[in-house]
């Protein structure tokens, strides 16, 4: 065999060995793999016109506050006035005029709590009070949610938030009156329960025959709680006639207590001494909640001091209408963070 043939044979043998036995190596000494430029993925440069990703901006939630003020407008005959525009309202916070940036007058869904008195003094009034609740529910929006708090010696959440009104009405059917009246405690429980409400507008309807004689919380504590809560409160007070000897000291103070609580929130208190009027009054409250204007603004005072800020709404009188009256939430507590 010539030298040339021997060289060629050795070359072929070495090549066969290399292909037949692939090298074994650990991850540490594995040779780097060269990336194929054809499959390399690089982030696309953002162009000026590209939309920002739809991600919540935490700083916006912290730095801006939208205050919503429900407003009811009535004429001299206490009828609701609808059809007004944003230009018919001026809004002030601590006497400084604010720009109304949000305006709505549609029937928006509500979170509603019924606070129902079942104390002993409600005995002969229970049937009409049940009818009043039923009339109020007839004005409901299908998207509303409701809960029921009953109270005598103490309050009890007997039906949590539900859209099934029959659950509440069935419970009211079997209600019996007994015990004393823990009205203030019931309002406190209802305000706490309302924190779980999912709708942007929130309201309580209180049906009671007057004052409190069994609560742990004081009037001042509840009034402060009411001012802190973003909840409208309506109250139907079923009172004995002023000339009645059976009217207790608690019942004597009942009207002023319910009036102050309700009006502070932009709601109203209706005093009833004729039981036959109860269903109509309850229906009127339901209709009022469906015929409110909602004014929204971002306060010019951006301080987060936790202080109470007074709100005032002034009407710009439309031509051709009699003098109008507005009711609104009287203020709110500024955030602290």
C-alpha positions as CSV (number, residue, x, y, z in Angstrom):
1,X,0.0,0.0,0.0
2,X,1.4,3.3,-1.0
3,X,1.9,6.2,1.5
4,X,-1.0,8.0,-0.2
5,X,-3.4,5.1,0.4
6,X,-2.3,4.6,4.0
7,X,-3.0,8.4,4.7
8,X,-6.4,8.1,3.1
9,X,-7.3,5.0,5.2
10,X,-6.3,6.7,8.5
11,X,-8.4,9.8,7.6
12,X,-11.5,7.6,6.9
13,X,-11.1,5.7,10.2
14,X,-10.9,8.8,12.3
15,X,-14.0,10.3,10.6
16,X,-16.0,7.2,11.3
17,X,-15.0,7.3,15.0
18,X,-16.1,10.9,15.3
19,X,-19.6,10.3,13.8
20,X,-20.2,7.0,15.6
21,X,-19.4,8.3,19.2
22,X,-21.0,11.7,20.0
23,X,-19.2,13.6,22.8
24,X,-20.6,13.4,26.4
25,X,-20.2,16.6,28.4
26,X,-21.7,18.1,31.5
27,X,-23.8,21.3,31.5
28,X,-20.9,23.2,32.8
29,X,-18.6,22.5,29.9
30,X,-21.2,22.3,27.2
31,X,-20.1,24.6,24.3
32,X,-22.2,27.7,23.8
33,X,-24.9,27.3,21.1
34,X,-24.9,30.0,18.5
35,X,-28.3,31.5,18.0
36,X,-29.8,31.4,14.6
37,X,-30.4,35.0,13.6
38,X,-33.5,33.9,11.6
39,X,-35.4,32.9,14.8
40,X,-34.1,35.6,17.2
41,X,-37.0,37.5,18.8
42,X,-36.4,41.1,19.9
43,X,-38.9,43.4,21.6
44,X,-40.7,45.7,19.1
45,X,-39.8,49.3,19.6
46,X,-42.8,51.3,20.8
47,X,-44.0,53.9,18.3
48,X,-45.4,57.3,19.2
49,X,-48.9,56.4,18.1
50,X,-49.1,53.1,19.9
51,X,-51.9,52.8,22.5
52,X,-50.8,52.2,26.2
53,X,-51.7,48.8,27.6
54,X,-55.0,48.6,29.4
55,X,-53.5,48.4,33.0
56,X,-55.0,50.2,36.0
57,X,-53.1,53.3,37.0
58,X,-52.6,53.1,40.7
59,X,-51.4,56.8,40.9
60,X,-54.7,57.9,39.2
61,X,-56.8,56.1,41.8
62,X,-54.8,57.7,44.6
63,X,-54.5,61.3,43.4
64,X,-58.0,61.9,42.1
65,X,-61.3,61.8,44.0
66,X,-64.7,61.9,42.3
67,X,-67.4,63.1,44.7
68,X,-70.9,62.2,43.8
69,X,-73.8,64.2,45.2
70,X,-77.4,62.9,44.6
71,X,-79.9,65.8,44.3
72,X,-83.7,65.7,44.4
73,X,-85.6,68.7,42.9
74,X,-89.2,69.4,43.8
75,X,-91.7,72.1,43.0
76,X,-93.9,74.0,45.5
77,X,-96.4,71.1,45.4
78,X,-93.7,68.7,46.3
79,X,-93.7,67.0,42.9
80,X,-90.4,65.8,41.4
81,X,-88.9,67.9,38.6
82,X,-87.1,66.1,35.9
83,X,-85.6,67.2,32.6
84,X,-83.1,69.7,34.1
85,X,-79.6,70.0,32.5
86,X,-76.2,70.4,34.0
87,X,-76.4,74.1,33.5
88,X,-79.3,74.3,36.0
89,X,-77.0,73.4,38.9
90,X,-74.1,75.2,40.6
91,X,-72.1,73.3,43.2
92,X,-70.0,74.6,46.1
93,X,-67.6,72.9,48.5
94,X,-66.8,74.9,51.6
95,X,-68.2,78.0,49.7
96,X,-65.8,77.5,46.8
97,X,-67.5,76.7,43.5
98,X,-66.6,73.4,41.8
99,X,-66.8,72.3,38.2
100,X,-69.5,69.7,37.6
101,X,-67.7,67.1,35.5
102,X,-70.3,64.3,35.9
103,X,-74.0,64.6,35.4
104,X,-76.6,61.9,35.3
105,X,-80.4,61.7,35.8
106,X,-81.1,58.1,34.7
107,X,-82.5,55.3,37.0
108,X,-79.1,53.8,38.1
109,X,-79.1,50.5,40.1
110,X,-79.2,50.8,43.8
111,X,-78.0,49.0,46.9
112,X,-80.8,49.3,49.4
113,X,-81.2,48.4,53.0
114,X,-84.6,48.1,54.7
115,X,-84.4,48.8,58.4
116,X,-87.6,47.5,59.9
117,X,-88.9,48.1,63.4
118,X,-90.4,45.0,65.1
119,X,-90.5,46.3,68.6
120,X,-93.5,45.8,70.9
121,X,-95.0,49.2,70.1
122,X,-95.3,48.3,66.4
123,X,-98.0,45.7,67.1
124,X,-101.0,47.3,65.4
125,X,-98.8,49.0,62.8
126,X,-97.0,45.9,61.5
127,X,-99.5,45.1,58.8
128,X,-99.5,48.5,57.2
129,X,-95.7,48.6,57.5
130,X,-95.4,45.4,55.6
131,X,-97.7,46.9,52.9
132,X,-95.4,49.9,52.8
133,X,-92.4,47.8,52.2
134,X,-94.2,45.9,49.4
135,X,-95.1,49.2,47.7
136,X,-91.5,50.4,48.0
137,X,-90.3,47.2,46.4
138,X,-92.6,47.7,43.4
139,X,-90.5,50.7,42.3
140,X,-87.3,48.6,42.2
141,X,-85.0,48.3,39.3
142,X,-84.3,44.7,38.3
143,X,-80.6,45.3,38.9
144,X,-81.1,46.6,42.4
145,X,-79.9,44.6,45.5
146,X,-81.5,44.6,48.9
147,X,-81.0,43.5,52.5
148,X,-83.2,43.5,55.6
149,X,-82.4,44.5,59.1
150,X,-85.0,44.0,61.7
151,X,-84.7,45.4,65.2
152,X,-86.3,45.4,68.6
153,X,-84.1,44.9,71.7
154,X,-81.2,44.5,69.3
155,X,-80.8,44.6,65.5
156,X,-80.4,41.5,63.3
157,X,-79.4,41.1,59.7
158,X,-82.1,38.6,58.7
159,X,-81.6,38.7,54.9
160,X,-78.3,39.6,53.4
161,X,-77.9,41.3,50.0
162,X,-80.2,39.7,47.4
163,X,-82.0,40.6,44.2
164,X,-84.8,38.2,45.2
165,X,-87.3,40.5,46.8
166,X,-89.6,37.6,47.7
167,X,-87.0,36.5,50.3
168,X,-87.4,39.7,52.2
169,X,-91.2,39.8,51.8
170,X,-91.6,36.3,53.0
171,X,-89.5,37.1,56.1
172,X,-91.6,40.2,56.8
173,X,-94.8,38.1,56.5
174,X,-93.9,36.1,59.7
175,X,-92.5,39.0,61.7
176,X,-93.9,39.5,65.2
177,X,-93.6,42.6,67.4
178,X,-92.0,42.4,70.8
179,X,-89.4,44.0,73.0
180,X,-87.9,47.4,73.1
181,X,-86.4,49.7,70.3
182,X,-82.7,49.7,69.4
183,X,-83.1,52.1,66.5
184,X,-79.6,53.6,66.7
185,X,-77.9,50.1,66.8
186,X,-80.0,49.1,63.8
187,X,-78.8,52.1,61.8
188,X,-75.2,51.3,62.7
189,X,-75.6,47.6,61.6
190,X,-77.2,48.7,58.3
191,X,-74.4,51.2,57.5
192,X,-71.8,48.4,58.2
193,X,-73.7,46.0,56.0
194,X,-73.9,48.6,53.2
195,X,-70.1,48.5,52.9
196,X,-70.6,45.2,51.0
197,X,-73.0,46.8,48.5
198,X,-71.9,46.5,44.9
199,X,-74.0,49.3,43.3
200,X,-72.6,52.9,43.0
201,X,-75.7,54.4,44.7
202,X,-76.7,53.3,48.2
203,X,-79.8,54.1,50.3
204,X,-81.5,53.0,53.5
205,X,-85.2,53.0,54.2
206,X,-86.1,53.1,57.9
207,X,-89.7,52.2,59.0
208,X,-90.1,52.8,62.7
209,X,-92.5,54.3,65.2
210,X,-90.1,56.6,66.8
211,X,-87.3,57.0,69.4
212,X,-84.8,54.7,70.8
213,X,-84.8,53.1,74.2
214,X,-82.4,50.1,73.9
215,X,-79.3,51.0,71.9
216,X,-75.7,50.8,73.0
217,X,-74.6,53.5,70.5
218,X,-75.4,57.1,71.2
219,X,-77.1,59.7,69.0
220,X,-73.8,61.6,68.5
221,X,-72.0,58.4,67.5
222,X,-74.6,57.5,64.9
223,X,-74.8,61.0,63.5
224,X,-71.0,60.9,63.0
225,X,-71.3,57.5,61.4
226,X,-74.0,58.8,59.0
227,X,-71.8,61.7,58.0
228,X,-69.0,59.4,57.1
229,X,-71.1,57.0,55.1
230,X,-71.9,57.6,51.4
231,X,-75.5,56.4,51.9
232,X,-78.8,58.3,51.5
233,X,-81.2,57.7,54.3
234,X,-85.0,57.9,54.1
235,X,-87.2,57.4,57.1
236,X,-90.9,56.8,57.7
237,X,-91.9,57.7,61.2
238,X,-95.2,56.2,62.4
239,X,-96.1,58.4,65.4
240,X,-99.0,58.6,67.8
241,X,-100.9,61.9,67.5
242,X,-99.3,64.7,69.5
243,X,-102.4,64.7,71.7
244,X,-102.1,61.0,72.5
245,X,-101.3,60.2,76.2
246,X,-99.6,57.0,75.1
247,X,-96.8,58.8,73.4
248,X,-93.6,58.0,75.3
249,X,-90.6,60.4,75.8
250,X,-88.6,58.4,73.3
251,X,-91.4,58.7,70.7
252,X,-91.5,62.5,71.3
253,X,-87.8,62.7,70.3
254,X,-88.2,60.3,67.4
255,X,-89.2,62.8,64.7
256,X,-86.2,65.1,65.3
257,X,-83.8,62.2,65.5
258,X,-84.9,60.7,62.2
259,X,-85.2,64.1,60.5
260,X,-81.6,65.0,61.3
261,X,-80.2,61.6,60.3
262,X,-82.1,61.7,57.0
263,X,-81.5,65.3,55.9
264,X,-77.8,65.1,56.6
265,X,-77.5,62.5,53.8
266,X,-79.8,64.2,51.2
267,X,-82.7,61.9,52.1
268,X,-85.9,62.8,53.8
269,X,-88.1,62.0,56.8
270,X,-91.8,61.5,56.4
271,X,-93.9,61.7,59.6
272,X,-97.1,59.6,59.3
273,X,-99.9,59.5,61.8
274,X,-102.5,57.8,59.5
275,X,-101.5,54.2,58.9
276,X,-103.5,54.2,55.6
277,X,-100.9,56.6,54.2
278,X,-98.0,54.3,54.8
279,X,-98.0,52.5,51.4
280,X,-98.3,55.7,49.4
281,X,-95.5,57.3,51.3
282,X,-93.2,54.3,50.8
283,X,-94.0,54.3,47.1
284,X,-93.2,58.0,46.9
285,X,-89.7,57.4,48.4
286,X,-89.1,54.7,45.8
287,X,-90.1,57.0,43.0
288,X,-87.9,59.8,44.4
289,X,-84.8,57.5,44.4
290,X,-85.6,56.9,40.7
291,X,-85.9,60.6,39.9
292,X,-82.7,62.1,41.2
293,X,-79.9,63.9,39.6
294,X,-76.3,62.9,40.4
295,X,-73.6,65.6,40.3
296,X,-70.0,64.6,40.3
297,X,-66.9,66.7,40.7
298,X,-63.2,66.5,41.5
299,X,-62.6,68.9,44.5
300,X,-60.2,71.8,43.9
301,X,-59.0,71.2,47.5
302,X,-56.8,68.1,47.0
303,X,-55.7,67.9,50.6
304,X,-56.1,64.5,52.3
305,X,-56.8,65.8,55.8
306,X,-59.8,63.7,56.7
307,X,-61.8,66.8,57.5
308,X,-65.5,67.2,56.9
309,X,-66.3,69.4,53.9
310,X,-69.7,71.1,53.5
311,X,-71.4,70.8,50.1
312,X,-74.0,73.3,48.8
313,X,-76.1,73.0,45.6
314,X,-77.8,76.1,44.1
315,X,-80.4,75.9,41.3
316,X,-80.3,78.1,38.3
317,X,-84.0,78.7,38.0
318,X,-85.4,77.6,34.6
319,X,-87.7,80.0,32.8
320,X,-91.4,79.3,33.0
321,X,-91.2,77.1,36.1
322,X,-92.3,78.0,39.7
323,X,-89.6,78.3,42.4
324,X,-87.9,74.9,42.8
325,X,-86.3,73.3,45.9
326,X,-83.3,71.0,45.9
327,X,-82.3,68.4,48.5
328,X,-78.8,67.0,48.6
329,X,-76.1,65.3,50.6
330,X,-74.8,68.1,52.9
331,X,-71.1,67.0,52.9
332,X,-68.5,64.3,53.1
333,X,-65.2,63.5,54.9
334,X,-62.1,64.0,52.8
335,X,-59.8,61.0,52.4
336,X,-56.7,60.6,54.5
337,X,-54.5,58.7,52.1
